Amino acid sequence: MGHEEFEDAVADALDGIPAELARAMDNVVVLVEDDPPEGFGSDLLGLYEGTPLTERGTWWAAGALPDRITVFRRPTLAVCRDREHVVEEVRVTVVHEVAHHFGIDDARLHELGWA
């Protein structure tokens, strides 16, 4: 799957987020990169970098850069068997990383089946 088609899968996954949650997302950008940064392992499918909404105080807004959700194309393609599997894995990854933006940790995501 090429970069553009993968980006479309990410966009579709974002479009699948319920509107009330999408409206609640604040100062966050979603990106697609081919590979995770060094030191994160080559099997990382997504990464949330920022301050979750549940941890933001009045100090946060002054000049804060956007939070980042990055979905990694090559590791995702490596674990998927076909296009449909890629689309599903991207959906799970996007939901997982958006949940981090809302302050939900990995343990809770595992309980909910979004790990």
C-alpha positions as CSV (number, residue, x, y, z in Angstrom):
1,M,0.0,0.0,0.0
2,G,1.4,3.3,-1.0
3,H,1.8,6.4,1.2
4,E,-1.3,8.2,-0.3
5,E,-3.6,5.2,0.1
6,F,-2.3,4.7,3.7
7,E,-3.0,8.4,4.5
8,D,-6.5,7.8,3.1
9,A,-7.0,4.9,5.5
10,V,-5.9,7.2,8.4
11,A,-8.3,9.9,7.3
12,D,-11.1,7.3,7.1
13,A,-10.3,6.1,10.6
14,L,-10.4,9.7,11.9
15,D,-13.8,10.2,10.1
16,G,-15.1,7.1,12.0
17,I,-14.5,8.8,15.4
18,P,-17.9,9.9,16.9
19,A,-18.5,13.6,16.2
20,E,-18.8,14.5,19.8
21,L,-15.3,13.1,20.5
22,A,-13.9,14.6,17.4
23,R,-15.2,18.0,18.5
24,A,-13.6,17.5,21.9
25,M,-10.1,16.9,20.5
26,D,-8.1,20.0,21.1
27,N,-4.8,21.2,19.5
28,V,-3.8,17.9,18.1
29,V,-2.4,17.0,14.7
30,V,-2.4,13.5,13.1
31,L,0.5,12.6,10.9
32,V,1.7,9.6,8.9
33,E,5.4,8.7,8.8
34,D,7.0,5.7,7.2
35,D,8.9,4.6,10.3
36,P,9.0,5.2,14.1
37,P,11.8,7.4,15.5
38,E,15.0,5.7,16.5
39,G,14.8,4.2,20.0
40,F,11.1,3.2,19.7
41,G,11.5,-0.1,18.0
42,S,10.6,-1.0,14.4
43,D,7.3,-2.6,15.4
44,L,5.6,0.6,16.8
45,L,2.4,1.3,14.9
46,G,1.4,4.6,16.4
47,L,2.6,7.2,18.9
48,Y,0.9,10.0,20.9
49,E,3.1,12.8,22.0
50,G,1.6,15.6,24.0
51,T,-0.3,16.5,27.1
52,P,-3.6,14.6,27.5
53,L,-6.7,16.7,27.9
54,T,-7.1,15.3,31.5
55,E,-3.7,16.7,32.5
56,R,-4.0,20.2,31.0
57,G,-4.3,23.1,33.3
58,T,-4.5,26.9,32.9
59,W,-0.7,26.8,32.3
60,W,-1.0,24.7,29.2
61,A,-2.6,26.9,26.6
62,A,0.0,29.7,26.5
63,G,1.9,29.0,23.3
64,A,1.5,25.2,23.4
65,L,2.4,23.3,20.3
66,P,-0.1,20.9,19.0
67,D,-0.1,17.3,20.4
68,R,1.0,14.8,17.8
69,I,-0.5,11.5,16.8
70,T,1.7,9.7,14.3
71,V,0.7,6.5,12.5
72,F,3.6,4.5,11.1
73,R,3.1,3.0,7.7
74,R,5.9,0.4,7.3
75,P,5.4,-1.4,10.6
76,T,1.7,-1.5,10.0
77,L,2.2,-3.0,6.5
78,A,4.6,-5.5,8.0
79,V,2.1,-7.0,10.4
80,C,-0.9,-7.0,8.0
81,R,-1.7,-9.7,5.5
82,D,-3.9,-7.6,3.1
83,R,-5.6,-4.2,2.5
84,E,-8.6,-5.0,4.7
85,H,-6.3,-5.9,7.5
86,V,-4.3,-2.7,7.1
87,V,-7.5,-0.6,7.2
88,E,-8.6,-2.4,10.4
89,E,-5.2,-2.1,12.0
90,V,-5.0,1.7,11.2
91,R,-8.5,2.1,12.7
92,V,-7.4,0.4,15.9
93,T,-4.2,2.4,16.0
94,V,-6.0,5.7,15.5
95,V,-8.6,5.0,18.2
96,H,-5.8,3.9,20.5
97,E,-3.8,7.1,20.0
98,V,-6.8,9.4,20.2
99,A,-7.7,7.7,23.5
100,H,-4.3,8.7,24.8
101,H,-5.2,12.3,23.9
102,F,-8.2,11.9,26.2
103,G,-6.0,10.5,29.0
104,I,-6.8,6.8,28.7
105,D,-3.7,4.7,29.4
106,D,-2.5,1.5,27.8
107,A,-3.8,-0.7,30.6
108,R,-7.4,0.6,30.2
109,L,-7.1,0.3,26.4
110,H,-6.1,-3.4,26.8
111,E,-9.1,-4.0,29.0
112,L,-11.3,-2.3,26.3
113,G,-9.8,-4.3,23.5
114,W,-8.1,-1.3,21.8
115,A,-4.5,-2.3,22.3
